[in-house]
C-alpha cells in the first residue's frame, strides 16, 4: 500500500499552521514522515468560526495539490476542551467563537475529506508516539513546557482521554501544598504550571536573584527573565541562572514522580520551548524523582528525553490524530 498523505492543521491563538504530511517512507528517507509542504494563516479569533473554516479551506487547497495522490484525510489539533467523538469544540477560551462549533463536520464539508479533531496537547502526544521519541513504546507521557504546561498520555498504545476527553491535564498536577504555594492561571495554587510554565520560571528566577547576595550574575530582577535568557545565562556559567533551572527541574521532577507512580510510563518526552534546557533541568528532576517515586524499578525504567520534533510536532501531531483515529 502506498504511504498515505494527511493534512495536519494546528490551530493556535495567533497563528494556524497547515502541512501536507506523507506518513511512512522510512526505508528511503530514514524517518517515518515527510512534510511535503506547509503554510500558515492568521487565526483572527474575532472572526466567526464559519469564516475561519473557509479561510482554512482556502489555504489547504494549494497544499493538497502538492501531494501526488489525494490525501486520505485531515487531522486538527485545537486548543480547549474537545469532544473528539462528535468533533465539536466544547470550550475554547483563546478563540471564543470556536466554542460549541462542530469543527469536524464543517471542515469536512468544506474540503470533502474525512476529518478528526483532538486537543492540541493530546495531538502532540500522538505525534511523538507515531513519529517521534515515542516510537516503539506503548506507554508514553509528553509534557509541553511553554507559556503553560500541557501534555498527553499514551497508555497501552492508546491515547488516554477519559470520559470527557479532559484526562491528563498534566500542568495542574499539584507539586506544592504549602499555604504560600505559587498561584496558577487556573485560579488554584501549587500546580506544576505555576513552577514550570513561563511565568513560574520567571518567578523562581526573581526569587533566586533576591537570594543571590554578592554572587555575580547577568540576570536582573527588572530585566529579561524569559526561559531563553535564563538558559543562555546558565550555559554561560551564571550560577544564579543554573540554580533557577535546578529549582524549576526539582518542581518538574515532583510532577514527573507523580506521573510515573500513576501511569508507569516507558518514556517521558519533554517538548516546548523550555525543553531546550533539558540538560540544565535534569539534575533537579533526578533529585525529586529519587526522593518521591515509589518504586526504584519504575523510576529507573522511565526514560526522560527531549522531543525529536521541536519544530514540527505542531503539524505532525494533528496528522497523527487522523491516522490514530482511523486505526481504532
Secondary structure, DSSP 8 states (H G I E B T S, - for coil): ----EEEEEEE-SSEEEEEEEEE--HHHHSSSEEEEEEEEEE--TTS-HHHHHHHHHHHHHHHHTTSSS---EEEEEESSEEETTTTEEEE-STTGGGTTB-HHHHHHHHHTS-EEEEEHHHHHHHHHHHHSTTTT-SSEEEEEESSSEEEEEEETTEE---TTS----GGGSB---STT--B-TTS-BSBTHHHHSHHHHHHHHHHHHHH-TT---S--TTS---HHHHHHHHHTT-HHHHHHHHHHHHHHHHHHHHHHHHH--SEEEEESGGGGGHHHHHHHHHHHHHHH-S-HHHHHH-EEEE-S-TTTHHHHHHHHHHHHHHH-
